[in-house]
Amino acid sequence: MREKPSKEMKSTLVSSYRELTVYQKAFELQQAIFKATKAFPKDEMYSLTDQIRRSSRSVGACIAESWSKRRYEAHFLSKLTDADGELQESMHWLRTALACEYLSKKESITLADQATQIGKMLGSMISNHLQFCQTASASSKRITRRRPNESED
């Protein structure tokens, strides 16, 4: 069963990953997590705090990298899948932070809801990845003509 195309696919005029709603939301989530983790205990600085910040930042980074690789279907899909994996890791760390009582239930729900929304958008992009790849390859094709006496090297 195919999913309906997301907002991302309705606009073919996107020229940069920064214009993708999924990227913008991933960036917002990473910043919200950064802010929330400032209140984590200092003894978590090099463990939970570092892990959740790193994985949440990787979501947007993988989306950005996937955008530059959309001419190559397998690479594009691989990077989108990496973004989804980093998002799932972030959700795990959010649950851990809640269990350790570093986040309130309200904060945890808010951040998890943001992550779920991003996950749905990524899922839609993954399911419909060929539409993005076709857009990239169509815009990058150049017609080259050889002169009658030119040889192929």
Beta strands, then each sheet from edge to edge (+ up, - down):
end
